[in-house]
Amino acid sequence: MPDALDCFELPFVYGLSFIQIEFYKGQLMNRRNFMLTAGAAGLAVSTTTPTFAQMLQPKQSQRQNSRKKCIELRVYTVADLEKKEKLIRVFDEALIPALNRQGIKPVGVFWTNKDINEGKDEFDLSVFVLYAHDSMESALQTNAKLLADKTLREASAAIFEASMAEPRFTTLKSTLMTGFNLCPGIEVPTLAKDRVLQLRYYKSYNFERNAAKIHMFDEGGELALFRKVGMHPVFFGDTVFGDMMPNLTYMLGFENEDARKLAWKTFVESPEWADIKGRPMYKDTANTIVNIMLKPSPGSQI
């Protein structure tokens, strides 16, 4: 999967019409062409400091990574804590095995609360599910295959047999992403009993600045530095469809909370980080960052 444009290979993606797909495809093509030609057009070109477009241009061959996955992150919202516990149990006992039967593995199921999430209770009634597809065709077929899975239907009676008045979950938000060159799919850095996961959304104020932030992680060296200091990726994704666009989203895995704090301290104090963030081409990339601390469900494979 070379890049995000390949996620438009089929005419219908999550309910969008063919006309809508062609529109968004055109927008992405315009974004790519703008970035590759901005320097030649004389847009803020400096003789000493290359623009982001100039820096990106010779790297195009590196940005074509056939191993890139389509990464899906689902966030379910429930009405109360009892429903949250029951939903997690169904996901562990029924959804994870069903996705595995489709060849989708690993599957992560995560939750949080005010104590875990640094005093924030915004996601106390949320359950997060993470997995990756080898192709967009897989993403399009997953729900239909789940509905046709008799074993899943029987094991998920708590969801399928719930009444309209008392549904097992109230809302579902899904984000579809393509992996990065240096982290093309989902990794499992640790399965330690006390492991913590850190989910972060980086929203930019336009698509060019979002592309610059992705470049900062990939070619710019930030992701490599993450690995060096012990900030192990679970995934890094360029959002194709989802909330807070344009954005990139990533998740890190740590053996425990102490390991997380030490890794971040090492990263922030690193001279390599000072060099990377000081480069003019990466100025003013992410204007909104959402940080969520998560714990895995008992059956999570991540």
MIDOTOR-655165 format. One record per atom (N, C-alpha, C): x, y, z. Coordinates in steps of 0.001 Angstrom, whole numbers, padded with zeros to 6 digits, always signed. Example, Ala and Ser with C-alpha at 12.3 -4.5 7.8 and 13.67 -1.06 7.14 Angstrom:
MIDOTOR-655165
+013190-005690+007800;+012300-004500+007800;+013200-003300+007800;+012850-002250+007080;+013670-001060+007140;+012900+000030+007870;
This chain:
MIDOTOR-655165
+000844-001196+000000;+000000+000000+000000;+000878+001243+000000;+001107+001856-001168;+002045+002966-001251;+001710+004143-000355;+000481+004640-000365;+000141+005756+000512;-001366+005835+000665;-001823+006953+001247;-003243+007064+001587;-004143+006990+000371;-003659+007360-000814;-004505+007343-001993;-004995+005944-002321;-004241+004917-001953;-004662+003555-002232;-005868+003148-001412;-006223+003907-000406;-007426+003605+000361;-008676+003990-000417;-008531+004467-001667;-009670+004819-002499;-009793+003872-003682;-009197+002689-003585;-009213+001759-004702;-010623+001242-004991;-011460+001120-003993;-012820+000635-004177;-013798+001812-004124;-014950+001717-004839;-015837+002881-005001;-016594+003314-003772;-016748+002470-002757;-017514+002867-001596;-016712+002604-000340;-016430+003651+000424;-015650+003542+001649;-016471+004118+002789;-016910+003231+003701;-017654+003659+004881;-018817+004589+004545;-019580+004216+003518;-020803+004948+003232;-020647+006142+002314;-019433+006467+001872;-019258+007603+000966;-019608+007181-000461;-020211+008087-001200;-020568+007801-002583;-019333+007887-003466;-019473+007386-004696;-018369+007447-005643;-017960+008893-005910;-018962+009798-006007;-018651+011211-006255;-017838+011790-005104;-018239+011447-003859;-017483+011939-002709;-016062+011403-002703;-015921+010117-003041;-014587+009516-003082;-013714+010237-004091;-014275+010496-005279;-013497+011182-006309;-013108+012582-005851;-014026+013257-005122;-013710+014597-004614;-012526+014548-003662;-012606+013638-002664;-011533+013559-001679;-010230+013086-002319;-010354+012193-003296;-009147+011752-003991;-008496+012932-004696;-009337+013777-005313;-008805+014961-005970;-008140+015908-004999;-008740+016038-003792;-008149+016896-002781;-006764+016402-002377;-006633+015075-002208;-005327+014524-001824;-004313+014688-002946;-004763+014522-004207;-003852+014716-005328;-003392+016166-005389;-004325+017100-005153;-003949+018516-005145;-002958+018807-004026;-003187+018184-002852;-002276+018365-001717;-000881+017885-002072;-000812+016678-002721;+000498+016141-003100;+001174+017038-004111;+000426+017447-005161;+001019+018285-006203;+001474+019626-005665;+000698+020197-004726;+001081+021482-004136;+002409+021361-003403;+002540+020308-002598;+003764+020149-001814;+004980+019937-002703;+004772+019255-003842;+005905+018945-004708;+006295+020108-005611;+005382+021072-005780;+005677+022175-006697;+005798+023524-006016;+005539+023575-004705;+005551+024863-004009;+006899+025551-004125;+007973+024784-003982;+009307+025378-004057;+009561+025980-005418;+009175+025257-006499;+009398+025734-007856;+008580+026977-008151;+007453+027107-007495;+006593+028276-007725;+007078+029509-006986;+008113+029353-006179;+008666+030508-005496;+007960+030869-004221;+007298+029894-003580;+006581+030183-002347;+007530+030143-001165;+007955+031292-000697;+008809+031424+000479;+010081+030607+000367;+010699+030598-000805;+011932+029843-000991;+013102+030630-000432;+013936+029953+000335;+015125+030586+000892;+016352+029924+000303;+017401+030686+000067;+018630+030117-000494;+019414+029355+000546;+019108+029548+001815;+019870+028884+002869;+019048+027829+003594;+017746+028051+003754;+016890+027107+004472;+015837+026557+003524;+015901+025263+003161;+014927+024697+002228;+013542+024667+002836;+012528+024851+001994;+011150+024742+002451;+010811+023283+002676;+009667+023064+003341;+009229+021695+003549;+008991+020999+002217;+008406+021717+001231;+008151+021117-000081;+009449+020674-000741;+010497+021489-000613;+011778+021132-001197;+012384+019911-000507;+012237+019863+000805;+012789+018732+001540;+012029+017445+001226;+010741+017550+000998;+009919+016373+000728;+010181+015806-000654;+010487+016668-001630;+010590+016273-003018;+011557+015108-003250;+012803+015154-002777;+013704+014042-003048;+013409+012806-002226;+012458+012892-001307;+012155+011766-000440;+010957+010955-000933;+010396+011314-002086;+009178+010644-002524;+009358+009132-002641;+010508+008695-003133;+010713+007254-003280;+010687+006560-001936;+011152+007253-000896;+011146+006665+000429;+009737+006609+001009;+008843+007455+000526;+007494+007502+001075;+006594+006431+000453;+007109+005688-000530;+006337+004607-001126;+006695+003311-000419;+005887+002916+000512;+006164+001742+001334;+005031+000744+001163;+005320-000352+000466;+004286-001329+000146;+003811-002093+001368;+004499-001957+002500;+004106-002682+003707;+003089-001903+004539;+002743-000701+004138;+001821+000104+004923;+000458-000574+005044;-000078-000536+006259;-001378-001128+006544;-002451-000043+006620;-003693-000463+006500;-004831+000396+006834;-005169+000123+008294;-004953+001088+009155;-005117+000929+010603;-006460+001509+011017;-007212+000738+011787;-008530+001181+012226;-008576+001276+013749;-009010+002420+014231;-009193+002646+015667;-010651+002973+015914;-011316+002145+016713;-012727+002350+017032;-012871+002769+018493;-013729+003735+018737;-013997+004193+020097;-015494+004054+020359;-015831+003128+021238;-017222+002895+021620;-017525+003675+022895;-018705+004280+022952;-019151+004974+024153;-020360+004242+024726;-020357+004060+026044;-021434+003339+026720;-022134+004264+027707;-023261+003781+028234;-024084+004621+029106;-023616+004615+030552;-023004+003509+030988;-022584+003430+032387;-021455+002413+032527;-020874+002352+033717;-019717+001494+033941;-020059+000009+033830;-021274-000360+034203;-021673-001768+034079;-021681-002205+032612;-022212-001358+031747;-022219-001669+030317;-020800-001687+029756;-019943-000832+030275;-018544-000813+029841;-017867-002142+030142;-018039-002664+031341;-017435-003933+031719;-017973-005077+030872;-019268-005066+030599;-019872-006125+029795;-019396-006056+028349;-019236-004834+027823;-018768-004678+026447;-017333-005174+026307;-016491-004835+027251;-015104-005310+027223;-015064-006833+027257;-015929-007440+028068;-015961-008900+028170;-016356-009536+026836;-017345-008941+026170;-017762-009448+024865;-016639-009309+023838;-015961-008175+023858;-014852-007970+022919;-013745-009001+023151;-013415-009246+024414;-012363-010205+024730;-012744-011624+024312;-013972-012023+024634;-014380-013407+024446;-014903-013707+023045;-015392-012678+022347;-016031-012926+021055;-015416-012151+019891;-015239-010830+020045;-014773-010023+018917;-013328-010336+018545;-012442-010399+019534;-011036-010668+019227;-010873-012003+018498;-011446-013113+018993;-011325-014375+018247;-011941-014297+016844;-013049-013572+016693;-013697-013466+015387;-012814-012718+014386;-012208-011634+014820;-011286-010904+013941;-010066-011756+013615;-009587-012497+014591;-008459-013407+014345;-008817-014438+013279;-010062-014918+013291;-010482-015892+012276;-010468-015299+010875;-010574-013974+010794;-010466-013299+009501;-009016-013029+009114;-008091-013404+009971;-006684-013130+009719;-006230-011791+010233;-007087-011117+011002;-006753-009800+011567;-006171-010015+012961;-004911-009743+013112;-004214-009953+014376;-002910-009161+014367;-002549-008533+015479;-003185-008529+016793;-004355-007555+016867;-005208-007777+017857;-006335-006882+018134;-006172-006352+019554;-006236-005040+019694;-006099-004424+021008;-007432-003902+021510;-007718-004144+022779;-008903-003590+023439;-008417-002837+024670;-008823-001577+024804;-008283-000724+025865;-009399+000066+026546;-009115+000501+027765;-010064+001294+028535;-009268+002277+029400;-009980+003211+030003;-009322+004164+030893;-010329+004670+031916;-009826+005423+032876;-010688+006120+033833;-009913+007320+034375;-010538+008048+035249;-009947+009276+035775;-008611+009021+036466;-008491+007920+037197;-007256+007623+037915;-006110+007324+036954;-006407+006608+035887;-005380+006227+034912;-005033+007392+034008;-006037+008170+033638;-005871+009200+032611;-005575+010572+033206;-004675+010612+034174;-004126+011865+034705;-005216+012826+035172;-006253+012262+035830;-007302+013093+036405;-008409+013500+035456;-008332+013101+034185;-009352+013461+033199;-010367+012331+033085;-011658+012684+033143;-012706+011661+033105;-013463+011630+031786;-012963+012315+030767;-013662+012440+029483;-013920+011088+028830;-013028+010126+029049;-013141+008842+028361;-013445+007690+029322;-013991+008011+030483;-014321+006975+031463;-015329+005959+030925;-016201+006395+030027;-017238+005516+029488;-016941+005132+028041;-015660+005007+027719;-015235+004647+026367;-014458+003338+026378;-014571+002605+025276;-013773+001398+025057;-013125+001534+023683;-011816+001316+023615;-011037+001495+022396;-010677+000134+021802;-010845-000009+020490;-010491-001248+019801;-009578-000892+018628;-008449-001585+018523;-007438-001271+017517;-007038-002524+016744;-006995-002407+015410;-006475-003496+014577;-006105-002928+013213;-005443-003726+012394;-004975-003270+011083;-005410-004235+009995;-005614-003671+008792;-005981-004438+007609;-004825-004427+006614;-004651-005529+005909;-003637-005576+004858;-004064-004790+003628;-005368-004565+003475;-005880-003863+002303;-007197-003176+002653;-007608-002240+001795;-008899-001612+001980;-010028-002605+001773;-009812-003579+000916;-010829-004613+000708;-011140-005323+002019;-010121-005595+002813;-010329-006217+004118;-011172-005321+005017;-010866-004025+005025;-011618-003089+005866;-013086-003044+005471;-013356-003108+004160;-014727-003032+003678;-015516-004302+003979;-014840-005420+004058;-015524-006699+004233;-015663-007126+005695;-014942-006464+006594;-014874-006932+007982;-016243-007026+008641;-017044-005971+008571;-018340-005986+009255;-019255-007071+008712;-019289-007235+007389;-020138-008267+006792;-019695-009656+007241;-018401-009870+007321;-017889-011161+007774;-018223-011403+009241;-018178-010351+010040;-018529-010503+011451;-020001-010880+011609;-020859-010253+010817;-022285-010554+010899;-022580-011982+010452;-021764-012494+009532;-021969-013851+009031;-021315-014910+009916;-020595-014493+010921;-019876-015410+011806;-020834-015919+012888;-021302-017142+012739;-022286-017697+013671;-021730-017783+015084;-020471-018165+015199;-019843-018275+016520;-019827-016924+017221;-019489-015873+016470;-019491-014526+017039;-020900-014121+017472;-021875-014376+016624;-023245-013983+016950;-023702-014637+018250;-023365-015893+018430;-023766-016601+019644;-023029-016064+020865;-021724-015798+020699;-020921-015316+021826;-021195-013848+022144;-021792-013134+021186;-022053-011694+021366;-023530-011406+021582;-024237-012347+022154;-025672-012162+022380;-025964-010908+023189;-025052-010543+024090;-025254-009350+024913;-025379-008095+024066;-024743-008092+022876;-024835-006945+021977;-026021-007096+021030;-026097-008243+020351;-027092-008424+019305;-028512-008560+019843;-028662-009030+021064;-029998-009225+021613;-030428-008098+022550;-029586-007100+022732;-029957-005955+023566;-031080-005169+022889;-031935-004571+023678;-033072-003832+023128;-032651-002439+022661;-033504-001832+021862;-033241-000465+021413;-033199+000494+022602;-033988+000206+023613;-034026+001069+024794;-032790+000925+025659;-032140-000244+025593;-030955-000511+026421;-029835-001118+025583;-029293-000369+024616;-028223-000918+023780;-026941-001102+024584;-026109-002036+024135;-024864-002281+024856;-023913-001103+024736;-023918-000395+023590;-023139+000839+023450;-024014+001879+022771;-023693+003162+022998;-024542+004243+022482;-023990+004874+021211;-022683+005017+021113;-022080+005590+019905;-020801+004843+019556;-020420+004964+018292;-019171+004386+017813;-018533+005365+016842;-017292+005737+017109;-016515+006569+016201;-015338+005742+015680;-015168+005773+014374;-014108+004977+013760;-013157+005885+012997;-011861+005643+013164;-010826+006381+012449;-010049+005408+011569;-009874+005773+010315;-009100+004957+009379;-007816+005689+009038;-006699+004989+009147;-005388+005609+008945;-004515+004719+008067;-003481+005308+007488;-002425+004532+006841;-001166+004655+007683;-000408+003561+007753;+000797+003552+008573;+001892+004434+008018;+002912+004661+008822;+004076+005454+008427;+005122+004536+007784;+006096+005133+007116;+007193+004347+006545;+007937+003557+007611;+008261+004232+008733;+009070+003594+009760;+008245+002803+010763;+006929+002839+010616;+006031+002040+011456;+004801+001739+010603;+004918+000833+009641;+003865+000640+008639;+002606-000050+009138;+002698-000781+010247;+001540-001482+010771;+001466-001377+012277;+000919-002422+012905;+000799-002461+014362;+001905-003330+014946;+002554-002820+015968;+003596-003541+016682;+003130-003839+018107;+003727-004854+018714;+003398-005209+020096;+004685-005083+020919;+004927-003894+021479;+006202-003666+022179;+006319-004431+023482;+005211-004698+024144;+005268-005411+025423;+003892-005984+025756;+003905-007104+026447;+002686-007687+026995;+002803-007809+028511;+003633-006946+029093;+003843-006957+030541;+002515-006742+031267;+002379-007377+032402;+001138-007327+033165;+000742-005895+033509;+001707-005051+033832;+001427-003677+034256;+001576-002666+033118;+001547-003127+031906;+001790-002229+030775;+000750-001114+030680;+001194+000007+030144;+000314+001145+029882;+000478+001530+028418;-000608+002011+027847;-000612+002477+026463;-000926+003967+026452;-000252+004682+025581;-000462+006122+025486;-000902+006463+024071;-002129+006954+023941;-002701+007327+022655;-002648+008841+022507;-002122+009308+021362;-001972+010747+021153;-002454+011144+019748;-003277+012209+019716;-003756+012794+018463;-003035+014124+018251;-002449+014322+017079;-001819+015590+016732;-002609+016220+015591;-003396+017239+015907;-004167+017936+014885;-003384+019141+014375;-003369+019311+013060;-002728+020467+012445;-003783+021403+011878;-003387+022646+011604;-004362+023620+011131;-004500+023613+009612;-003679+022849+008902;-003897+022599+007478;-003156+021321+007077;-003450+020810+005877;-002892+019523+005461;-001386+019588+005230;-000895+020741+004800;+000553+020852+004567;+001331+020732+005870;+000825+021354+006947;+001506+021280+008235;+001379+019863+008828;+000269+019184+008531;+000132+017802+008968;+001153+016923+008257;+001334+017151+006952;+002338+016406+006202;+003738+016693+006725;+003975+017936+007147;+005283+018288+007711;+005538+017535+009012;+004498+017392+009846;+004663+016673+011110;+004915+015188+010864;+004251+014617+009872;+004503+013220+009515;+005939+013059+009038;+006386+013991+008210;+007779+013983+007740;+008745+014097+008913;+008390+014896+009891;+009224+015085+011079;+009437+013763+011808;+008373+012953+011897;+008508+011650+012527;+009284+010670+011649;+008942+010597+010370;+009531+009600+009483;+010955+009976+009071;+011070+010867+008095;+012387+011243+007593;+013157+012144+008548;+012433+012893+009381;+013096+013856+010258;+013793+013263+011462;+013501+012016+011795;+014226+011336+012868;+013519+011240+014205;+012321+011845+014343;+011662+011830+015644;+011226+010416+016045;+010692+009654+015096;+010238+008307+015418;+011424+007410+015786;+012520+007555+015066;+013723+006783+015391;+014217+007130+016789;+014129+008393+017166;+014530+008808+018509;+013585+008227+019551;+012296+008171+019246;+011343+007519+020146;+011837+006118+020515;+012147+005341+019495;+012600+003962+019728;+013882+003942+020562;+014773+004857+020277;+016069+004890+020949;+015943+005113+022443;+014982+005943+022859;+014861+006292+024279;+013847+005419+025020;+013273+004424+024326;+012345+003516+024992;+010874+003875+024855;+010545+004741+023896;+009144+005078+023620;+008705+004231+022423;+008282+003002+022708;+008084+001997+021672;+006724+002161+020988;+006711+002279+019661;+005453+002460+018941;+004572+001212+018957;+003264+001430+019079;+002273+000416+018748;+001820+000674+017313;+001538+001939+016987;+001264+002326+015607;+001481+003819+015454;+001702+004244+014213;+001694+005645+013808;+000820+005729+012565;-000220+006572+012586;-001152+006611+011476;-001446+008001+010952;-001498+008108+009635;-001932+009329+008951;-003429+009174+008708;-004241+010028+009307;-005691+009861+009277;-006273+010171+007902;-006995+009197+007351;-007693+009353+006076;-009125+009806+006320;-009806+009144+007276;-011141+009536+007704;-011197+009470+009221;-011836+010451+009841;-011964+010452+011287;-012196+011850+011826;-012101+011981+013137;-012303+013271+013794;-011035+014127+013742;-011210+015402+013994;-010107+016365+014185;-009147+016413+013004;-009643+016222+011818;-008740+016266+010660;-008353+017708+010312;-007138+017893+009747;-006144+016854+009482;-005364+016504+010751;-005032+015230+010891;-004248+014838+012058;-003466+013573+011800;-002483+013350+012635;-001835+012048+012729;-002118+011538+014142;-002176+010237+014268;-002481+009607+015545;-001461+008518+015804;-001017+008407+017051;-000092+007311+017342;-000330+006777+018749;+000192+005565+018980;+000100+004933+020288;+001460+004361+020658;+001825+004531+021920;+003072+003994+022455;+002755+002979+023537;+003646+001991+023705;+003461+000988+024742;+004651+000948+025690;+004366+000865+026982;+005410+000841+028014;+005130-000295+029000;+006180-000840+029576;+006009-001945+030519;+005248-001525+031771;+005407-000257+032161;+004693+000262+033325;+004765+001785+033299;+004123+002412+034264;+004071+003866+034295;+005443+004483+034548;+006252+003860+035373;+007601+004386+035638;+008439+004393+034364;+008325+003341+033573;+009076+003273+032319;+008623+004375+031363;+007331+004656+031354;+006815+005726+030493;+007394+007081+030889;+007369+007403+032177;+007869+008690+032643;+009358+008851+032359;+010127+007783+032558;+011563+007846+032307;+011846+008055+030828;+011124+007345+029965;+011347+007474+028527;+011040+008879+028037;+009931+009454+028503;+009594+010808+028088;+010619+011820+028601;+011092+011636+029808;+012110+012536+030355;+013388+012478+029517;+013789+011265+029165;+014991+011091+028346;+014807+011743+026985;+013620+011587+026413;+013340+012168+025106;+013386+013699+025146;+012670+014289+026089;+012583+015751+026174;+013950+016381+026402;+014808+015712+027168;+016126+016260+027489;+017183+015906+026444;+016813+015163+025420;+017763+014711+024408;+018212+015850+023495;+019506+015968+023223;+019971+016980+022268;+019462+016713+020864;+019198+015435+020546;+018647+015122+019231;+017262+015745+019055;+016445+015718+020129;+015131+016314+020061;+015224+017835+019915;+016153+018433+020606;+016350+019880+020484;+016696+020247+019046;+017495+019415+018387;+017871+019672+016996;+016674+019521+016055;+015909+018435+016248;+014780+018163+015356;+013725+019261+015454;+013316+019583+016669;+012225+020555+016827;+012651+021972+016462;+013953+022226+016401;+014440+023546+016050;+014546+023807+014559;+014289+022805+013734;+014393+022991+012284;+013214+023827+011781;+013485+024876+011003;+012417+025782+010542;+011302+025077+009779;+011617+024035+009034;+010604+023355+008223;+009530+022684+009073;+009809+022484+010379;+008851+021822+011257;+008156+022794+012220;+008263+024081+011948;+007639+025071+012816;+006112+025035+012676;+005427+025152+013810;+003968+025291+013831;+003262+024143+013098;+003542+022919+013518;+002888+021775+012879;+001586+021410+013587;+001655+020912+014809;+000450+020494+015531;-000028+021622+016442;-001274+022055+016250;-001818+023112+017101;-002742+022565+018190;-003076+021266+018136;-003878+020629+019171;-003351+019219+019413;-003102+018883+020669;-002654+017539+021027;-003606+016969+022067;-004134+015790+021789;-004992+015082+022739;-004225+013863+023240;-004104+013733+024546;-003330+012656+025156;-004263+011795+026023;-004241+010476+025804;-005106+009568+026547;-004280+008383+027051;-004292+008175+028347;-003614+007031+028936;-004583+005860+029031;-004142+004680+028599;-005011+003520+028499;-004408+002307+029183;-005289+001393+029565;-004883+000082+030063;-005520-000977+029177;-004860-002124+028989;-005429-003174+028136;-006495-003983+028858;-007415-004520+028086;-008384-005472+028633;-007653-006780+028944;-008263-007678+029730;-007597-008961+030022;-007259-009772+028776;-008072-009656+027717;-007840-010437+026525;-007144-009706+025401;-006724-008469+025635;-006087-007684+024587;-004809-008346+024101;-004597-008324+022792;-003388-008888+022189;-002304-007829+021989;-002568-006619+022476;-001607-005525+022396;-001450-004928+023787;
